[in-house]
Amino acid sequence: PYYVDLNQNLFLQASLHSSDPNLVVFVDTCVASPDPSNFRTLTYELIRSGCIKDPTYSSYFSPYMGIARFAFSAFSFVNRYPSVYLQCELVVCRHNDYSSRCYQGCLSRFKRNAGS
């Protein structure tokens, strides 16, 4: 566990350990939950499909391609839950592969055409 005060900035870093220096790490989705085994019922989205959902979420520059850095302000689920658990999905891509998920940024869903 990592203990923080309410509204304190929480800084995180995800590191890729690979012998391939041409890989990039991208934070696609991070969801918080008061239950470490359930990230579907009572959840709070920080970032989803590369789209920032929480106004305190921010990404930070990393001098290394294999490291993703981000932060958000600590919060609680009402006052009934003593802990908040974080589950993040990261994507690994080739550096300079601009067609890859890492370079597409926020992917908002498009509505389908209901016509014939």
Secondary structure as a PSIPRED ss2 file (coil, helix, strand):
# PSIPRED VFORMAT (PSIPRED V4.0)

   1 P C   1.000  0.000  0.000
   2 Y C   1.000  0.000  0.000
   3 Y C   1.000  0.000  0.000
   4 V C   1.000  0.000  0.000
   5 D C   1.000  0.000  0.000
   6 L C   1.000  0.000  0.000
   7 N C   1.000  0.000  0.000
   8 Q C   1.000  0.000  0.000
   9 N E   0.000  0.000  1.000
  10 L E   0.000  0.000  1.000
  11 F E   0.000  0.000  1.000
  12 L E   0.000  0.000  1.000
  13 Q E   0.000  0.000  1.000
  14 A E   0.000  0.000  1.000
  15 S E   0.000  0.000  1.000
  16 L C   1.000  0.000  0.000
  17 H C   1.000  0.000  0.000
  18 S C   1.000  0.000  0.000
  19 S C   1.000  0.000  0.000
  20 D C   1.000  0.000  0.000
  21 P C   1.000  0.000  0.000
  22 N C   1.000  0.000  0.000
  23 L E   0.000  0.000  1.000
  24 V E   0.000  0.000  1.000
  25 V E   0.000  0.000  1.000
  26 F E   0.000  0.000  1.000
  27 V E   0.000  0.000  1.000
  28 D E   0.000  0.000  1.000
  29 T E   0.000  0.000  1.000
  30 C E   0.000  0.000  1.000
  31 V E   0.000  0.000  1.000
  32 A E   0.000  0.000  1.000
  33 S E   0.000  0.000  1.000
  34 P C   1.000  0.000  0.000
  35 D C   1.000  0.000  0.000
  36 P C   1.000  0.000  0.000
  37 S C   1.000  0.000  0.000
  38 N C   1.000  0.000  0.000
  39 F C   1.000  0.000  0.000
  40 R C   1.000  0.000  0.000
  41 T C   1.000  0.000  0.000
  42 L C   1.000  0.000  0.000
  43 T C   1.000  0.000  0.000
  44 Y E   0.000  0.000  1.000
  45 E E   0.000  0.000  1.000
  46 L E   0.000  0.000  1.000
  47 I E   0.000  0.000  1.000
  48 R E   0.000  0.000  1.000
  49 S C   1.000  0.000  0.000
  50 G C   1.000  0.000  0.000
  51 C E   0.000  0.000  1.000
  52 I E   0.000  0.000  1.000
  53 K C   1.000  0.000  0.000
  54 D C   1.000  0.000  0.000
  55 P C   1.000  0.000  0.000
  56 T C   1.000  0.000  0.000
  57 Y C   1.000  0.000  0.000
  58 S E   0.000  0.000  1.000
  59 S E   0.000  0.000  1.000
  60 Y E   0.000  0.000  1.000
  61 F C   1.000  0.000  0.000
  62 S C   1.000  0.000  0.000
  63 P C   1.000  0.000  0.000
  64 Y C   1.000  0.000  0.000
  65 M C   1.000  0.000  0.000
  66 G C   1.000  0.000  0.000
  67 I E   0.000  0.000  1.000
  68 A E   0.000  0.000  1.000
  69 R E   0.000  0.000  1.000
  70 F E   0.000  0.000  1.000
  71 A E   0.000  0.000  1.000
  72 F E   0.000  0.000  1.000
  73 S E   0.000  0.000  1.000
  74 A C   1.000  0.000  0.000
  75 F C   1.000  0.000  0.000
  76 S C   1.000  0.000  0.000
  77 F C   1.000  0.000  0.000
  78 V C   1.000  0.000  0.000
  79 N C   1.000  0.000  0.000
  80 R C   1.000  0.000  0.000
  81 Y C   1.000  0.000  0.000
  82 P C   1.000  0.000  0.000
  83 S C   1.000  0.000  0.000
  84 V C   1.000  0.000  0.000
  85 Y E   0.000  0.000  1.000
  86 L E   0.000  0.000  1.000
  87 Q E   0.000  0.000  1.000
  88 C E   0.000  0.000  1.000
  89 E E   0.000  0.000  1.000
  90 L E   0.000  0.000  1.000
  91 V E   0.000  0.000  1.000
  92 V E   0.000  0.000  1.000
  93 C E   0.000  0.000  1.000
  94 R E   0.000  0.000  1.000
  95 H C   1.000  0.000  0.000
  96 N C   1.000  0.000  0.000
  97 D C   1.000  0.000  0.000
  98 Y C   1.000  0.000  0.000
  99 S C   1.000  0.000  0.000
 100 S C   1.000  0.000  0.000
 101 R H   0.000  1.000  0.000
 102 C H   0.000  1.000  0.000
 103 Y H   0.000  1.000  0.000
 104 Q C   1.000  0.000  0.000
 105 G C   1.000  0.000  0.000
 106 C C   1.000  0.000  0.000
 107 L C   1.000  0.000  0.000
 108 S C   1.000  0.000  0.000
 109 R C   1.000  0.000  0.000
 110 F C   1.000  0.000  0.000
 111 K C   1.000  0.000  0.000
 112 R C   1.000  0.000  0.000
 113 N C   1.000  0.000  0.000
 114 A C   1.000  0.000  0.000
 115 G C   1.000  0.000  0.000
 116 S C   1.000  0.000  0.000
